[in-house]
């Protein structure tokens, strides 16, 4: 039953990804053309921001697909960790896009061009609708999946950015002040840099086997030490298998002899309470004056 549920969930997510990616790619093409015709760097910058979020959708989809791949004799954990490497690539790509947008915006500030505000207003208004629909596609799944939640939040933020471009277009329509467009494009660049910085830090942390942000290692320590059979723990490690899954290893010193049910109960609790689905637990009972080999 669990595998059937997972299959249906993956299928529904696949459809949501296809619709979201298709809608946004079409809109990005329209936005770039409209931005060039309207002489609006705000629209071009917003198109760059939207493209970055299409990459987020693609990478999230890849993560879901890779999570279904079976491990091999060479890749014993499967291919889930590749999503972390892809996230690093995404960050570097975003940084390059930001440099281009800043260069073009500075050029526009030096040589202002007439902005066709009507095109800006209608194109950005369409962006609010497209981003809103894309966010709605993932509104249910984002509650239980951090990867999907990240994509959901991105598109909510995109809808707000598009709203800002609409407001800028309305102001330009009444004031004829062209630099407002460049100012908005720089604000969008700041949004991209902020999200890229967080993505870079998180990706590097995960690549270096840091504890994922959504997991509190102190709470897990307290839980393990609170078990009546356990009097001490050591060699606790928690790291990311992918951008959505975590693994744990730990050594438990016990007061009494335990069995497989003891380990299974702990594994279920670590999964249900803390979201750690892959747990390896070593139980130590009795005297061992030499201690563990290679324990931290």
SVG drawing of the C-alpha trace seen along z (x, -y; Angstrom):
<svg xmlns="http://www.w3.org/2000/svg" viewBox="-4 -63 45 72">
<polyline fill="none" stroke="black" stroke-width="0.4" points="0.0,0.0 2.8,-2.4 4.5,-1.8 1.2,-2.4 0.6,-5.6 4.1,-6.8 3.6,-5.9 0.3,-7.9 1.9,-10.8 4.9,-10.8 2.5,-10.8 0.4,-13.7 3.6,-15.7 4.9,-14.9 1.8,-16.4 2.1,-19.5 5.7,-19.9 4.9,-19.5 2.1,-22.1 4.2,-24.5 7.3,-24.3 5.3,-24.6 3.4,-27.7 6.4,-29.4 8.6,-28.8 5.9,-30.2 5.5,-33.2 9.3,-33.8 9.5,-33.9 6.6,-36.4 8.2,-38.5 11.6,-38.7 10.0,-39.8 7.8,-42.3 10.7,-43.6 12.8,-44.2 9.8,-45.9 9.0,-48.0 12.7,-48.9 12.0,-47.6 14.9,-46.1 12.5,-45.4 10.6,-42.9 13.9,-41.3 15.1,-41.0 11.9,-39.5 12.1,-37.0 15.6,-36.1 14.1,-35.6 11.3,-33.5 13.8,-31.4 15.7,-30.7 12.5,-29.4 11.8,-27.2 15.2,-25.7 14.0,-25.2 11.0,-23.3 13.1,-21.2 15.6,-20.3 12.7,-19.5 11.2,-17.2 14.6,-15.6 14.8,-15.0 11.5,-13.3 12.4,-11.1 15.8,-10.2 14.3,-9.2 12.5,-6.4 15.7,-5.0 17.0,-1.9 20.6,-1.8 23.3,0.1 26.4,2.0 28.4,-1.1 26.0,-3.8 24.7,-2.1 22.6,-5.1 21.2,-5.6 21.4,-8.9 19.6,-11.1 22.7,-13.1 23.1,-14.5 20.3,-17.0 22.7,-18.7 25.3,-19.1 22.6,-20.4 21.6,-23.0 25.2,-24.3 25.2,-24.6 21.9,-26.4 23.4,-29.0 26.4,-29.6 24.1,-30.0 21.9,-32.6 25.0,-34.6 26.0,-34.8 22.5,-36.0 22.6,-38.7 25.9,-40.1 24.3,-40.4 21.2,-42.1 23.2,-44.6 25.4,-45.4 22.4,-46.1 20.6,-48.1 23.6,-50.4 23.8,-51.0 20.1,-52.0 20.7,-54.4 23.4,-56.1 21.4,-56.2 17.7,-56.3 15.2,-55.0 11.5,-55.6 9.6,-52.8 6.3,-51.6 4.5,-51.3 1.3,-49.8 3.2,-46.7 5.0,-46.5 1.7,-46.6 -0.1,-43.9 2.9,-41.6 3.6,-41.8 -0.1,-41.3 0.0,-38.0 3.0,-37.1 0.9,-37.4 -1.6,-35.0 1.0,-32.5 2.9,-32.5 -0.3,-32.2 -1.4,-29.2 2.0,-27.5 2.0,-28.0 -1.5,-26.6 -0.3,-23.4 1.9,-22.6 -0.2,-24.0 -1.1,-20.5 2.3,-18.8 4.3,-21.6 3.0,-20.9 5.0,-17.6 7.9,-18.1 10.6,-20.7 11.8,-20.5 8.3,-21.2 7.7,-23.9 10.8,-25.7 9.4,-25.8 6.0,-26.9 7.5,-29.8 9.5,-30.8 6.4,-31.3 4.5,-33.1 7.5,-35.5 7.5,-35.7 3.8,-36.8 4.7,-39.6 7.7,-40.7 5.4,-40.8 3.0,-42.9 5.9,-45.3 6.6,-45.6 2.9,-46.4 3.0,-49.2 6.2,-50.5 4.5,-50.5 1.5,-52.4 3.8,-55.0 5.8,-55.4 2.5,-55.8 1.6,-58.8 5.0,-60.3 7.0,-59.4 10.1,-58.9 12.1,-56.2 14.6,-55.5 11.9,-53.8 12.1,-50.8 15.9,-50.5 15.2,-50.9 12.7,-48.0 15.1,-45.8 17.8,-46.4 15.3,-45.5 14.6,-42.2 18.3,-41.6 18.5,-42.0 15.7,-39.4 17.6,-37.0 20.9,-37.6 19.2,-37.0 17.6,-33.7 20.8,-32.6 22.9,-33.3 20.7,-31.2 20.7,-28.4 24.5,-28.6 25.0,-28.3 22.4,-25.5 23.9,-23.6 27.5,-23.9 26.4,-22.8 24.6,-19.7 27.6,-18.9 29.8,-19.0 27.4,-16.6 26.0,-19.2 22.9,-18.5 19.9,-19.7 18.3,-22.9 14.9,-21.2 16.4,-18.8 17.2,-19.7 20.0,-17.4 19.6,-18.5 16.0,-17.2 17.1,-13.9 19.8,-13.6 17.3,-14.3 14.9,-11.7 17.6,-9.0 18.9,-9.7 15.3,-9.6 14.8,-6.0 14.6,-3.8 16.9,-1.2 19.6,-3.8 22.1,-5.3 24.4,-7.0 24.8,-7.7 27.8,-8.6 29.0,-8.7 25.7,-10.5 25.8,-11.6 23.1,-13.2 23.5,-14.2 21.5,-14.7 21.0,-11.9 19.4,-14.5 17.7,-17.8 14.7,-16.1 16.0,-13.0 18.3,-12.6 20.2,-9.7 21.4,-9.0 23.9,-6.7 24.3,-6.4 25.7,-4.1 23.4,-3.5 24.8,-2.1 22.0,-0.1 21.4,1.0 19.6,4.2 19.6,6.7 17.5,5.5 16.2,7.0 15.3,6.1 11.9,4.6 13.8,2.1 15.7,0.8 12.6,0.8 10.7,-1.3 13.4,-3.9 13.7,-4.0 9.9,-4.6 10.1,-7.4 13.0,-9.1 11.1,-9.0 7.8,-10.1 8.9,-12.8 12.1,-14.1 11.8,-13.3 15.0,-11.1 14.0,-8.1 17.3,-6.2 18.6,-5.2 21.4,-2.8 21.6,-2.1 24.4,-0.2 23.4,1.1 26.2,1.6 25.5,3.7 28.1,4.9 31.6,3.8 34.0,2.7 37.1,1.1 38.7,0.4 35.6,-1.5 34.5,-1.8 36.9,-1.8 36.9,-5.1 34.2,-6.7 33.9,-10.5"/>
</svg>
